[in-house]
């Protein structure tokens, strides 16, 4: 497909979007980003529907040029992790090689790729029925959006995730599943010097849980547990009555959840601290994304498009999640990282490689050209 791609116009649009604060809970900011895409997609004749996920988050968008079943579901997110006021401190900027700013890489560049690709496909009269979902709450887990995304995934032949490529340019066909364990320990306070035997230490029990859960980490299986947030006690001379912790969980193998469930049940049934009461809640926010045979066929298509675009396509897994975890778990062929090349996501150093933008856009367009006629 012969298209004209204006890098300077792309960067101007990117500057406009980056300079809108849109943290997940900033409903006005997220709505402003959604409004930009609502108008831009409507201007090229695509159908735009707002999805209300509740008052705590801004609107999400479903954007289509045809009816289901869709040849591809393209996923992106409107929200960032940066609080309101970040843009005032460090707005969009650029030098000869890179563009910088909050959300420039994760993932306002990828959202723009989707718009520019839709525009190019429309102008060329290319075949295919496509559905874009621009989610407003990906950075906080997509718990409200998940059923909606899964419903649309079941109506789609493939899924293309517009998250950024890795800093080395690699794409992803594998992501770990994400979960968390919230645990609260209820003991009994007592004077730590006068009558410690009358106390029930919530912190003591929490310490045993941390050791027990951390012991499940198995790097060979891709399983990690990290008690990243812990709290308990009031002063050193009081046996702590209450403690709590939140454990981050990452798994590559779905069955590992059963091993974690069993350990939690064991720790509850056999406490190390007599008289303790423990409440534990373990849930997976995202299932593992593992490459199926159908996904590997899609990967081959991506590699073919890469050769035409002059992009050497390489694959890797990552411990971070995306909404692609949901589609892959439903056995929808899924590829991830089809946004610009960049790095520093969630940090003040966040950037996009300007010199890679045009070729990566050509790669995305080549993929969307090929998918309608492909068999998976």
TIFIMAR-292720 format. One record per residue (C-alpha): chain; y, x negated, z. Coordinates in Angstrom, 1 decimal. Each point is the difference from the previous one (the first is absolute). Layout:
+--------+--------+--------+--------+
: cadena :      v :      u :      w :
+--------+--------+--------+--------+
:      A :      Y :      X :      Z :
...
+--------+--------+--------+--------+
//
This chain:
+--------+--------+--------+--------+
: cadena :      v :      u :      w :
+--------+--------+--------+--------+
:      A :    0.0 :    0.0 :    0.0 :
:      A :    3.3 :   -1.5 :   -1.1 :
:      A :    2.6 :    0.8 :    2.7 :
:      A :    3.4 :   -1.2 :    0.9 :
:      A :    0.2 :   -1.0 :    3.7 :
:      A :    3.4 :   -0.8 :    1.4 :
:      A :   -0.5 :   -2.4 :    2.9 :
:      A :    3.7 :    0.2 :    1.0 :
:      A :   -0.1 :    3.8 :    0.1 :
:      A :   -3.2 :   -0.2 :    2.1 :
:      A :    1.8 :   -2.3 :    2.5 :
:      A :    3.0 :    2.3 :    0.2 :
:      A :   -2.3 :    2.9 :    0.8 :
:      A :   -1.8 :   -2.1 :    2.5 :
:      A :    3.2 :   -1.0 :    1.7 :
:      A :    1.0 :    3.6 :    0.3 :
:      A :   -3.3 :    0.9 :    1.6 :
:      A :   -0.2 :   -3.0 :    2.3 :
:      A :    3.4 :    0.8 :    1.3 :
:      A :   -1.2 :    3.3 :    1.4 :
:      A :   -1.5 :   -0.3 :    3.5 :
:      A :   -3.3 :    2.0 :   -0.1 :
:      A :   -2.0 :   -0.8 :    3.1 :
:      A :   -2.8 :    2.6 :    0.4 :
:      A :    1.8 :    2.0 :    2.7 :
:      A :    3.3 :   -0.2 :   -1.8 :
:      A :   -0.4 :    3.4 :   -1.7 :
:      A :    3.4 :   -0.1 :   -1.7 :
:      A :   -0.5 :   -3.5 :   -1.5 :
:      A :   -3.5 :    0.9 :   -1.2 :
:      A :    1.4 :    3.2 :   -1.5 :
:      A :    2.7 :   -2.0 :   -1.8 :
:      A :   -2.6 :   -2.3 :   -1.6 :
:      A :   -2.1 :    3.1 :   -1.0 :
:      A :    3.1 :    1.6 :   -1.5 :
:      A :    0.5 :   -3.0 :   -2.3 :
:      A :   -3.6 :    0.3 :   -1.4 :
:      A :    0.1 :    3.8 :   -0.1 :
:      A :    2.9 :   -0.1 :   -2.4 :
:      A :   -1.2 :   -3.0 :   -2.0 :
:      A :   -3.4 :    1.4 :   -0.7 :
:      A :    1.4 :    3.5 :   -0.7 :
:      A :    2.4 :   -1.6 :   -2.5 :
:      A :   -3.0 :   -1.2 :   -2.1 :
:      A :   -1.7 :    3.4 :    0.1 :
:      A :   -2.6 :   -0.6 :    2.8 :
:      A :   -0.7 :    2.7 :    2.5 :
:      A :    1.1 :   -0.9 :    3.5 :
:      A :   -1.2 :    1.8 :    3.1 :
:      A :    1.2 :   -0.7 :    3.6 :
:      A :   -2.7 :   -0.1 :    2.7 :
:      A :    1.2 :    0.8 :    3.5 :
:      A :   -2.1 :   -1.9 :    2.6 :
:      A :    1.9 :    1.3 :    3.0 :
:      A :    3.4 :   -0.6 :    1.7 :
:      A :   -0.9 :   -3.4 :    1.3 :
:      A :    0.0 :   -1.6 :   -3.5 :
:      A :    1.9 :    0.3 :   -3.3 :
:      A :   -1.3 :    1.8 :   -3.1 :
:      A :   -2.8 :   -1.5 :   -2.1 :
:      A :   -0.2 :    0.5 :   -3.8 :
:      A :   -2.7 :    1.1 :   -2.4 :
:      A :    1.0 :   -0.9 :   -3.6 :
:      A :   -2.1 :    1.0 :   -3.0 :
:      A :    0.1 :    0.1 :   -3.8 :
:      A :   -3.1 :    2.2 :   -0.4 :
:      A :   -2.7 :    1.9 :    1.8 :
:      A :   -3.0 :   -1.1 :    2.0 :
:      A :   -2.4 :   -1.6 :   -0.5 :
:      A :    2.4 :   -3.0 :   -0.1 :
:      A :   -0.9 :   -3.2 :   -1.8 :
:      A :    1.6 :   -1.9 :    2.9 :
:      A :    1.6 :    0.6 :    3.4 :
:      A :    2.8 :   -2.5 :    0.6 :
:      A :    0.9 :   -0.5 :    3.6 :
:      A :    3.1 :   -1.4 :    1.6 :
:      A :    2.1 :    0.5 :    3.1 :
:      A :    3.6 :    0.8 :    0.6 :
:      A :    0.3 :   -1.3 :    3.5 :
:      A :    0.4 :   -3.5 :    1.4 :
:      A :   -0.4 :   -1.5 :    3.5 :
:      A :    3.7 :   -0.9 :    0.4 :
:      A :    2.2 :    2.1 :    2.4 :
:      A :    3.3 :    1.6 :   -1.1 :
:      A :    2.7 :   -2.6 :    0.0 :
:      A :   -2.1 :   -2.8 :   -1.6 :
:      A :    1.7 :    0.3 :   -3.3 :
:      A :    3.4 :   -0.5 :    1.6 :
:      A :   -1.3 :   -3.3 :    1.4 :
:      A :   -1.7 :   -1.3 :   -3.1 :
:      A :    0.4 :    2.1 :   -3.1 :
:      A :   -1.6 :   -0.8 :   -3.4 :
:      A :    0.7 :   -3.4 :   -1.3 :
:      A :   -1.4 :   -2.3 :   -2.7 :
:      A :    0.0 :   -3.5 :   -1.2 :
:      A :   -1.3 :   -1.6 :   -3.2 :
:      A :   -3.6 :    0.6 :    0.9 :
:      A :   -0.3 :    2.7 :    2.6 :
:      A :    1.3 :    3.4 :    1.2 :
:      A :    0.3 :    0.6 :    3.7 :
:      A :    0.5 :    2.9 :    2.4 :
:      A :   -1.8 :    2.5 :    2.2 :
:      A :   -2.7 :    1.7 :   -1.9 :
:      A :    0.6 :   -1.9 :   -3.3 :
:      A :   -3.7 :   -1.0 :   -0.1 :
:      A :   -1.6 :    2.6 :    2.2 :
:      A :    0.5 :    2.0 :   -2.0 :
:      A :    3.1 :    1.1 :   -1.8 :
:      A :   -0.8 :   -2.3 :   -2.9 :
:      A :   -3.4 :    1.7 :   -0.5 :
:      A :    1.6 :    3.5 :    0.1 :
:      A :    2.3 :   -1.1 :   -2.8 :
:      A :   -2.9 :   -1.3 :   -2.0 :
:      A :   -1.5 :    3.5 :    0.1 :
:      A :    3.2 :    1.6 :   -1.2 :
:      A :    0.5 :   -2.6 :   -2.8 :
:      A :   -3.6 :    0.4 :   -1.1 :
:      A :    0.2 :    3.8 :   -0.1 :
:      A :    3.2 :   -0.4 :   -2.1 :
:      A :   -1.7 :   -2.4 :   -2.4 :
:      A :   -3.1 :    2.2 :   -0.4 :
:      A :    2.1 :    3.0 :   -0.7 :
:      A :    2.2 :   -1.7 :   -2.6 :
:      A :   -3.1 :   -1.3 :   -1.8 :
:      A :   -1.7 :    3.3 :    0.1 :
:      A :   -3.0 :   -1.7 :    1.5 :
:      A :   -3.0 :    2.2 :    1.0 :
:      A :   -1.1 :    0.6 :    3.6 :
:      A :    0.5 :    2.2 :    3.0 :
:      A :    1.4 :   -1.8 :    2.9 :
:      A :    0.9 :    0.9 :    3.6 :
:      A :    2.4 :   -2.1 :    2.2 :
:      A :    0.0 :    0.5 :    3.7 :
:      A :    3.0 :   -1.6 :    1.8 :
:      A :   -0.9 :    0.3 :    3.7 :
:      A :    2.6 :    0.1 :    2.7 :
:      A :   -2.0 :   -1.2 :    2.9 :
:      A :   -2.4 :   -2.8 :   -1.1 :
:      A :    1.4 :   -2.6 :    2.3 :
:      A :   -0.9 :    2.2 :    3.0 :
:      A :   -3.6 :    0.7 :   -1.1 :
:      A :    0.2 :    2.9 :   -2.5 :
:      A :   -1.7 :    2.3 :    2.6 :
:      A :    1.9 :    3.1 :   -1.4 :
:      A :   -0.3 :   -1.1 :   -3.6 :
:      A :   -3.6 :   -1.0 :    0.0 :
:      A :   -1.6 :    3.5 :   -0.7 :
:      A :    2.5 :    0.5 :   -2.8 :
:      A :   -0.7 :   -3.4 :   -1.6 :
:      A :   -3.7 :    0.6 :    0.3 :
:      A :    0.3 :    3.4 :   -1.7 :
:      A :    1.8 :   -1.5 :   -2.9 :
:      A :   -2.4 :   -3.0 :   -0.1 :
:      A :   -2.9 :    2.4 :   -0.5 :
:      A :    1.8 :    1.3 :   -3.1 :
:      A :    0.5 :   -3.5 :   -1.5 :
:      A :   -2.2 :   -2.4 :   -2.0 :
:      A :    1.7 :   -3.1 :    1.4 :
:      A :    2.5 :   -1.2 :    2.5 :
:      A :    2.7 :   -2.7 :   -0.6 :
:      A :    1.8 :   -1.1 :    3.0 :
:      A :    3.6 :   -1.3 :   -0.5 :
:      A :    0.1 :   -2.2 :    3.1 :
:      A :    1.2 :   -3.5 :   -0.7 :
:      A :   -2.3 :   -2.8 :   -1.2 :
:      A :   -0.7 :   -2.8 :    2.4 :
:      A :    2.5 :   -2.9 :    0.0 :
:      A :   -2.4 :   -2.0 :   -2.1 :
:      A :   -0.1 :    2.9 :   -2.5 :
:      A :   -3.5 :    1.2 :    0.9 :
:      A :   -0.9 :    3.7 :   -0.2 :
:      A :   -2.2 :    1.8 :    2.5 :
:      A :   -3.2 :    1.9 :   -0.4 :
:      A :   -1.0 :   -0.2 :    3.6 :
:      A :    1.7 :    0.8 :    3.3 :
:      A :   -1.2 :    0.3 :    3.5 :
:      A :   -0.2 :    3.3 :    1.8 :
:      A :    2.6 :    0.4 :    2.8 :
:      A :   -0.4 :    1.6 :    3.3 :
:      A :    1.1 :   -0.1 :    3.6 :
:      A :   -1.4 :    0.6 :    3.5 :
:      A :    2.3 :    1.5 :    2.6 :
:      A :   -1.3 :   -0.4 :    3.5 :
:      A :    1.5 :    1.2 :    3.4 :
:      A :   -1.4 :   -1.2 :    3.3 :
:      A :    0.5 :    2.1 :    3.2 :
:      A :   -0.7 :   -1.8 :    3.3 :
:      A :    1.3 :    0.2 :    3.5 :
:      A :    3.0 :   -1.9 :    1.5 :
:      A :   -0.3 :   -1.9 :    3.2 :
:      A :    1.8 :   -2.9 :    1.8 :
:      A :   -1.4 :   -3.1 :   -1.6 :
:      A :    0.3 :   -2.0 :    3.3 :
:      A :   -0.7 :    2.5 :    2.8 :
:      A :   -2.8 :    2.2 :   -1.4 :
:      A :   -0.9 :   -1.1 :   -3.6 :
:      A :   -3.5 :    1.4 :    0.5 :
:      A :    1.4 :    3.5 :   -0.1 :
:      A :    1.5 :   -0.5 :   -3.4 :
:      A :   -1.5 :    0.5 :   -3.5 :
:      A :    1.5 :   -2.4 :   -2.4 :
:      A :    0.8 :    1.5 :   -3.4 :
:      A :    0.9 :   -3.5 :   -1.3 :
:      A :   -3.3 :   -1.5 :    1.1 :
:      A :   -1.8 :    2.6 :   -2.0 :
:      A :    2.3 :   -0.5 :   -3.0 :
:      A :   -0.8 :   -3.7 :    0.1 :
:      A :   -3.7 :    0.7 :   -0.4 :
:      A :    0.7 :    2.4 :   -2.9 :
:      A :    2.0 :   -2.6 :   -1.8 :
:      A :   -2.8 :   -2.6 :    0.3 :
:      A :   -2.6 :    2.6 :   -1.0 :
:      A :    1.9 :    1.2 :   -3.1 :
:      A :    1.2 :   -3.4 :   -1.1 :
:      A :   -3.6 :   -1.0 :    0.1 :
:      A :   -0.7 :    2.3 :   -2.9 :
:      A :    2.1 :   -2.1 :   -2.3 :
:      A :   -2.2 :   -1.4 :   -2.8 :
:      A :    1.9 :   -1.9 :   -2.7 :
:      A :   -3.1 :   -0.2 :   -2.2 :
:      A :   -0.1 :    3.8 :   -0.2 :
:      A :    3.8 :    0.3 :   -0.2 :
:      A :    0.3 :    1.8 :    3.3 :
:      A :    2.9 :   -0.9 :    2.4 :
:      A :    1.2 :    1.6 :    3.2 :
:      A :    3.3 :   -0.9 :    1.6 :
:      A :    1.4 :    1.4 :    3.3 :
:      A :    3.5 :   -0.4 :   -1.2 :
:      A :    1.8 :    2.2 :    2.5 :
:      A :   -0.9 :    0.0 :    3.7 :
:      A :    1.8 :    1.2 :    3.1 :
:      A :   -0.9 :    0.6 :    3.6 :
:      A :    1.1 :   -0.2 :    3.6 :
:      A :    3.4 :    0.1 :    1.7 :
:      A :    0.3 :   -3.0 :    2.4 :
:      A :   -2.3 :   -2.9 :    0.9 :
:      A :   -0.7 :    1.3 :    3.5 :
:      A :   -1.3 :    3.4 :   -1.1 :
:      A :   -3.5 :    0.6 :   -1.4 :
:      A :    0.8 :    1.5 :   -3.4 :
:      A :   -0.6 :    3.7 :   -0.2 :
:      A :    0.5 :    0.3 :   -3.8 :
:      A :   -0.4 :   -2.1 :   -3.1 :
:      A :   -0.1 :    0.6 :   -3.7 :
:      A :   -0.6 :   -1.9 :   -3.2 :
:      A :    0.0 :    0.5 :   -3.8 :
:      A :   -2.6 :   -1.9 :   -2.0 :
:      A :    0.5 :   -0.7 :   -3.7 :
:      A :   -3.3 :    0.4 :   -1.9 :
:      A :   -0.8 :   -1.3 :   -3.5 :
:      A :   -3.4 :    0.5 :   -1.7 :
:      A :   -1.3 :   -0.8 :   -3.5 :
:      A :   -3.4 :    1.7 :    0.5 :
:      A :    0.2 :    3.7 :    0.7 :
:      A :   -3.0 :   -0.1 :    2.3 :
:      A :    1.8 :   -2.4 :    2.4 :
:      A :    1.8 :    3.1 :    1.4 :
:      A :   -3.4 :    1.0 :    1.5 :
:      A :   -0.3 :   -3.3 :    1.8 :
:      A :    3.5 :    0.4 :    1.5 :
:      A :   -0.7 :    3.6 :    1.0 :
:      A :   -3.1 :   -1.2 :    1.8 :
:      A :    1.8 :   -2.7 :    1.9 :
:      A :    2.7 :    2.4 :    1.2 :
:      A :   -2.7 :    2.4 :    1.2 :
:      A :   -1.7 :   -2.9 :    1.8 :
:      A :    3.2 :   -1.1 :    1.7 :
:      A :    0.7 :    3.5 :    1.2 :
:      A :   -3.5 :    0.6 :    1.3 :
:      A :   -0.2 :   -3.3 :    1.8 :
:      A :    3.4 :   -0.9 :    1.5 :
:      A :    0.6 :   -3.3 :    1.6 :
:      A :    2.3 :    1.6 :    2.6 :
:      A :   -1.5 :    2.7 :    2.3 :
:      A :    1.9 :    3.2 :    0.0 :
:      A :    2.0 :   -0.6 :   -3.1 :
:      A :    0.8 :    2.8 :   -2.5 :
:      A :    0.4 :   -1.0 :   -3.6 :
:      A :    1.3 :    2.0 :   -3.0 :
:      A :   -0.7 :   -1.6 :   -3.4 :
:      A :    0.9 :    1.2 :   -3.5 :
:      A :   -1.2 :   -1.9 :   -3.1 :
:      A :    0.9 :    1.1 :   -3.5 :
:      A :    0.2 :   -1.5 :   -3.4 :
:      A :    3.4 :    0.5 :   -1.7 :
:      A :   -1.3 :   -1.4 :   -3.3 :
:      A :   -3.6 :   -0.4 :   -1.2 :
:      A :   -1.1 :   -3.3 :   -1.6 :
:      A :    0.8 :   -0.5 :   -3.7 :
:      A :   -2.9 :   -1.7 :   -1.6 :
:      A :   -0.5 :   -0.6 :   -3.7 :
:      A :   -2.6 :    2.4 :   -1.5 :
:      A :   -1.7 :   -0.5 :   -3.4 :
:      A :    2.5 :    2.4 :   -1.5 :
:      A :    2.9 :   -1.9 :    1.6 :
:      A :   -1.4 :   -3.2 :   -1.6 :
:      A :    0.2 :    1.7 :   -3.4 :
:      A :    3.6 :    0.8 :    0.7 :
:      A :    0.6 :   -3.6 :    1.0 :
:      A :   -1.4 :   -1.1 :   -3.3 :
:      A :    2.5 :    2.3 :   -1.8 :
:      A :    2.8 :   -1.5 :    2.1 :
:      A :   -1.1 :   -3.5 :   -1.0 :
:      A :    0.0 :    1.0 :   -3.6 :
:      A :    3.6 :    1.4 :    0.3 :
:      A :    0.9 :   -3.2 :    1.8 :
:      A :   -1.1 :   -2.1 :   -2.9 :
:      A :    2.2 :    2.0 :   -2.4 :
:      A :    3.0 :   -0.2 :    2.4 :
:      A :   -0.5 :   -3.7 :    0.6 :
:      A :   -0.9 :    0.4 :    3.7 :
:      A :   -3.0 :   -1.7 :    1.5 :
:      A :   -1.6 :    2.7 :    2.1 :
:      A :   -1.6 :   -1.2 :    3.2 :
:      A :   -1.4 :    2.1 :    2.9 :
:      A :   -0.1 :   -0.3 :    3.7 :
:      A :   -0.6 :    2.0 :    3.2 :
:      A :    2.4 :    0.5 :    2.8 :
:      A :    0.0 :    1.2 :    3.6 :
:      A :    2.9 :    2.3 :   -0.5 :
:      A :   -0.4 :    3.6 :   -1.1 :
:      A :    1.7 :    2.3 :   -2.6 :
:      A :   -0.5 :    3.5 :   -1.2 :
:      A :   -2.5 :   -1.4 :   -2.4 :
:      A :   -2.4 :   -0.1 :    2.9 :
:      A :   -0.2 :    3.8 :   -0.2 :
:      A :   -0.7 :    0.1 :   -3.7 :
:      A :   -2.6 :   -2.7 :    0.0 :
:      A :   -1.9 :    1.6 :    2.8 :
:      A :   -0.4 :    3.1 :   -2.2 :
:      A :   -1.6 :   -2.2 :   -2.7 :
:      A :    3.0 :    0.2 :   -2.3 :
:      A :    0.4 :   -3.3 :   -1.9 :
:      A :    2.9 :   -1.7 :    1.7 :
:      A :    2.1 :   -3.1 :   -0.7 :
:      A :    2.9 :   -1.1 :    2.2 :
:      A :    3.0 :   -2.4 :   -0.3 :
:      A :    1.4 :    1.3 :   -3.3 :
:      A :    3.6 :   -0.4 :    1.1 :
:      A :    2.1 :   -3.1 :   -0.3 :
:      A :   -1.0 :   -3.4 :    1.4 :
:      A :    1.6 :   -0.7 :    3.3 :
:      A :   -0.4 :   -0.9 :    3.6 :
:      A :    1.5 :    0.1 :    3.5 :
:      A :   -0.7 :    3.7 :    0.4 :
:      A :    1.2 :    1.5 :    3.4 :
:      A :    2.1 :   -3.2 :    0.6 :
:      A :    3.5 :   -1.2 :   -0.6 :
:      A :   -1.3 :   -2.3 :   -2.7 :
:      A :   -1.3 :    2.9 :   -2.2 :
:      A :    0.4 :   -0.8 :   -3.7 :
:      A :   -1.1 :    0.8 :   -3.6 :
:      A :   -0.5 :   -2.6 :   -2.7 :
:      A :    2.5 :    0.9 :   -2.7 :
:      A :   -1.8 :   -2.2 :   -2.6 :
:      A :   -3.2 :    2.0 :    0.4 :
:      A :    1.4 :    3.5 :   -0.3 :
:      A :   -0.1 :    0.5 :   -3.8 :
:      A :   -3.6 :   -1.3 :   -0.4 :
:      A :   -1.3 :    2.0 :    3.0 :
:      A :    1.6 :    3.1 :   -1.4 :
:      A :   -1.6 :   -0.6 :   -3.3 :
:      A :   -3.3 :   -0.4 :    1.8 :
:      A :    0.4 :    3.4 :    1.7 :
:      A :    0.9 :    1.7 :   -3.3 :
:      A :   -3.0 :   -1.5 :   -1.7 :
:      A :   -2.3 :    1.4 :    2.7 :
:      A :    1.5 :    3.5 :   -0.3 :
:      A :   -0.4 :   -0.2 :   -3.8 :
:      A :   -3.7 :   -0.8 :    0.3 :
:      A :   -1.1 :    2.3 :    2.8 :
:      A :    0.0 :    3.3 :   -1.9 :
:      A :   -2.6 :   -1.2 :   -2.5 :
:      A :   -2.1 :   -2.0 :    2.5 :
:      A :   -3.3 :    1.0 :    1.5 :
:      A :   -0.8 :   -0.8 :    3.6 :
+--------+--------+--------+--------+
//
